[in-house]
Amino acid sequence: MKTNHKFFIAALMVSGALASCNSSEKKAASADSSTVQTLPDSGAFAGTTDQKATHLYVLKNKDGAEAAITNFGGRLVSLLVKDNKGALVDVVLGHDSLKSYQRKEEFFFGALIGRYGNRIAKGKFTLDGKSYQLEVNDGKNTLHGGFNGFYKKVWEGKQLNDHTLELSYVAKDGEAGYPGTLNVKVTYSLEDDNSLKIAYSATTDKATVVNLTNHAYFNLNGAGNATITDHLLTLEADEYTPVDTTLIPTGKLQKVAGTAFDFTKPKLIGAEIDANDPQLKNGKGYDHNWVLRKGTGLRKAATLESTKTGIVMEVLTEEPAIQFYSGNFLTEKMNYGKGGATYGYRSALCLETQHFPDSPNQPAFPSTVLKPGQEYKTVSVYKFSVKK
């Protein structure tokens, strides 16, 4: 499907103007100027949860980039990188305090996700002849590990140096319904080439399923900017996994060519996001798993570019897939972001490196089974540069 970009950009400008007319001056100011250029106060993250101490750790590199991570949920709170004017821009959505992350309506901002990222149908699966029932927290399904996923846990933190943080967590046998005691280690590294490297590893004492990822919400215009529909996105994928109305994969792989899901070349996210496509209606926009082209080792999965700041983010991974979520369930009620920013509808996106959703119930999908004596090990990288 071809898109007349000149027509679309003009339409987007008109749409933006109309939206501005219908919004209060306060909201407009928030959307245009709420970019946070400093890290949150570490004191607002100091406390105790589940009898464990919580902290905010800061990573730095030689280029002046900074990352703030809390051991509550292993969450990436802030990520400051330079734009095309040399100014630092916080490109990750989050909150200014631990208390805000613990609110009931929180949206997994920046969290480490496990034991299983994405959805499992009806919260059920069978492994080695035994059936397991997980916590059901997304309609009829389990999402991101259930009500007690890793995003709510206090991880043990160890800052190895100025640019490296090691987090570890032990998930007990039966936690949230999953079998096996799982020993998990995740290392965040802010490299001097302006890449944030996330290395995951895990071992188990009983056969289980594992699919770890990070749920950072990005807006390369700056956290608090009103939209990501003006970003250019490329996905290194020729197929995706269609979903039913509950966002569980049907089991089929569908070609992206000729559809609104074709991001094989740079395309504005807003170009076809509201196209008359049943799949887009199921997800209320993009909330789907793209099947990456086959390869070995660390390879490029996605490229995201802001047409406003010139910031470019490349996503590299060893995983077989990536979930592109266009922030369709964010609402104006999320008005307690960093610096008082409002995180509204489609004001951020996620690019979650992963195995396929519902793999434990889909034998044709790549396996997510981890057995004793094996090591789960995978690396993903978010690398930043600037287009002048």
N, C-alpha and C positions, 0 to 999 in steps of 0.2 A: 504494500500500500504506500503510495507516494504522498508526501506531505508538502504543501506549499508553505515553506517556512516564513516567507515574507508576509503572506496573508495571516499565518498563525501569530506571528509576533505582533502584527498590528491589532489583531483581535485580542491578544493577551493584554496589550496596553489599554485598549478600551475597557476590557473586563476589569482590569486593575483600577482604572479611573472610577468606574461605577461602584466597585467595592469600597473605594475610598470615600465616595460620597455617602455611602450608607453606613459608614463606621464612625465612631466617635473620634474626636481629635486625640484623645488619650490613647486609644488603641492604635491609631495610625502612628503616633509618636513611638509607642512601644515597638511596633513592627519595624520601624525604620532606624531606630537608634538604640536598641537595647543590647547590642553586641557587648559582651563582657570581655574586657581586655586584661583583666587581672584574675588571679586564682582566688577561690573562696577562702575565707578565714579558716585555718586548720582547727581553731578552737571550737568551731561549730560542729565538728565531727568527733571531738573527744568525748567519750562516754562509755557506757557499758550496756551491752545487749546480750541476753542469754548468758549472763555472768562472764562475758568476754569483752575485753577492751577494744574500742573502735578508734581508728586513727585516719588521718588524711596524709598520704605520702605524696611527695613532689619529685618528679623526674625532670631533668634538664639535659639539653645537649649543647654543643659548641655554637650552634647557629642561633641560639636564643629561644628555641622552642621549649615549651613546658607542658607537662601533663600532671594532673592531679588525680589520684586514685584512692578510694577508701576501701578498707578491708571489709566493710559491710557490703556483702554481695559482690565483692571484687570489682566495684563499679568505677568506670572511667568517668570522672566528674567534669573535668575540663581538659581541653587540648588546644593550646595556643600555638598557631603557626603564622608565618608571615604572608601577607597578601602582596599584590603587585605594586603597592606603594611602600612596602617594607614595614607596615604596621602589623602588630600582632592581632590576630582574630581568633576568638574561641569558636571552634567549629563543631563542638559537641554540646548537645542539650543536657541539662542536669539541674541540680538544686544547690542552694547555698548552705544547707545544713543537713545533718543526719536525720533530724526529725522529719523533714520534708520527704526524704526517701522512704520513710516508714509509714506514710499515709496510705490508707486503704486503696485509693484510686490511682496509685503510682503505676507508671507504664513501663517498668523494666529498664529505665534510663541507664545506659552504660553498663549494665550488669553482665557478670559471667553467668551463663545459662547452662543448667544441667539438672538432673543427670541426663535428661534428653531434651535438646533444643527442638523447638517447633512442636507439632501436634502428633498425638497418638490417638487413633480412632477409639472412641468410647472408653479410653483409659485402660484398654485391655490388650494383652498379648500373651502368647504361649512360647515358652522356651524350654527345650529338652523335655517336652511332654507335660510341663507344669504350667498352669494358667496363673497370671498375675493381674490384680486389679489395682490400678493407680488412682491417685487423687484426681477427680474430674473437676476442672476449674475453668473450662471454656465451653459453655453449653454442655454438649454431651461428650466432649473430648478432654484430653489432658493437654495442656499447653505449657511448654518451658519448665517441665518438671513438677507441675502441680502447685498447690497452695504453699508447699514448703520446699520450693526449689532452691538451688544454690544462690539465687539472687537475694534471698532473705537471710543467708547464713553469714556469720562472722568468720572470716578466714584468718589463718595465722599469717602475719605479714613479716617479711624480712627484707629490708632494703640493702641490697648487695653493694651498691655504689650510687653515684649521682644519677645514673640513667637506667638502673635496673631494680625492679621490685619482684620478689618471689612470694607468691601466695600459695597456701596449702590448706586442704580441707579433707576431713575423713567423713564420708557418708556411711552411716551404719547400715547393716543388712536390714532390709525392710523399710528404710526411710522413704516416705512418700509412696510406698508400695513396691519399690524396686528391690530385686534380689542382690545379695552380695555386699560385703563391706568394700567400698571403693575409696582408694587413696588417690587424691587428685592434687596435682601441682600445676600452677599457671604462672608463667613468668612474663611480665611486661618489660619491654626494653625500648627506650626512646633513643634511637640511633642518630649519629651525626649527619646522616644523609636525609634527616627529617622523616624517617619512617618509624612507626610504632609497631613493634614486633610483639606478637602474642603467641607464646609457645605453650601448648597444652600436653600434659601427660597423665596417665592414670593406670592403676593396677587393681585387680579384684581378687577376692578369695573364693568367688562363686560366679558361675556364668551369669552375665547381665547384659544390658544394652546401654551404650554410651554414645552421646552426640553432643559435644561441648561447643559452645560458640560465645560470641560477645554481642550484646544488644545495644551498641552505641547508636544514638540518633544523630545524624549529621545534617548540618546546613552550612555549606561553604560560604554563604553570604554572612554568616555569623549566627550564633545561637540567639534566638529571639526574632530573627527575620521572619517575615510573614509566610514565605512560600519556598518550596523546592521545585516547583513546576518550571522555573526558568533555568534549571541546571541541565547541562548536557550529560547524558549517560551512555556508556558503551558496556555491553555485557558479552563476554567471550563464550557465547552459548548459542547453539542452533536449535535447541529444543527446551521445552519446559514441561512441568508436570501439571496438567489441568486438575482442578479441584471441584468437589461438590459444594453444595450450599453451606456446609459447615467447615469448608476449607481443608478437607481431607483429600489427598490425591486419589484420583480415580484408578490409578495404576498404569495409565497410558502415558506415553511420551508424545508430545505434539510439536511439530515443526513451528518455529516462530515466523518463518518467511511468509510475507503477505498478511501478517496480523499486527495488532497493536503491541504485541509482545516482542517484536523484532527490534532489538537494540544492538544488532551486530555492527552497526555504524553509529557514530555519535548522533543522538537525537534528543531534543528537548523533552523532558519528562512530561510536560503538559500537553505535548502535541496530540497524543491519542488517548490520554488517561480517561477521558469520558466518552470514548467510542462506544457504539452500540454493540457490545460484545458480552455474552453471558458470563464469561470468565471475569471480566471487570466488574460486573454486577455482583458476582459472588464475593469478590474481595473488596467491594466498594472502592475499587481502584486496583493498584498493583499490590498483591500480597501473595506472591507465588515463588516457587522454587525453580530456578533455571539450572539446567543440566550443563555443566561446563564441558567444553571439548576435552576429549581424553588426552592425558599427558601424565608425566611423572614428575615428582618433586614440586618445588615451589614454582608456580606459574601464574600469569596474570588472569584475573577473573573479571575485573571491572575497572572502568575509569570514569570518574565523576569530575565535572568541571563547572565552576561558577562563572557565569558570564559577567558577573558584577565585580568580584574581587580578583579574578584570575587564578584563584587557588585550584589546583588540580590534585585529586586524590586517586592513586592507583591501589587497587586491592589485589594482593597476591595470596595464594593459598595452596595447600596440599590436599584440600578437600574436593570431593566430586561435584559439589553444587554450591549455589549461593541463593539466599532468599532476599529478594528485593521487595521491601515494604515501604509504601509511599505515605505513611503517616495518616492513613484514612480514618483512624479511630481517635486521633487527637482532637480535643475540643477547646473552646475558649475557657472552659472551666479550669484548664491547666494554666492558671494565672499566677503561679508561685514559682516560676523558674528563676534562674540566676539573675540577680539584679532586678527582680520584680517582673521579669519578662513573661509574656503569655505565649504558650506553646500551642497554637491553634491547629486547625484542620490542615493537613499537608504542609506543615511548617518544618518538617524534618523527614528524613528517610533512613532506613536501615539497610545495610548490605551485610547479611549474616552468612559467613562461610560455614558450610555444614554438610552432613549427609542428608539424604532425602527425608522429608516428613513421613511419618507412619511406616518407616522401613521395617519395624518388627512384625508388621502384619502384611508386608508386601515382599514375597520371596524374590521377585524379579529385581528389586531395588538393591543397591550395594549394601552389604551386611553391616549392622552396627553392633554385632555381638562381640563381647569381650570375655575371654575365658581366663581362668587362673594360669599363670605362667606366661601370659601375653602382656604386652605393654601398649596401651593406647597412646599414640604420639602423633601430633600434628602441629603445624605452624601456619599462622596467617599474618599478613603484613598490610598495614595501611600507610602508604608512602605519599608524602606531600611535596609538591613543587609549585612553581608559579609560572603562568603563561603571561608574558608581558603584553 
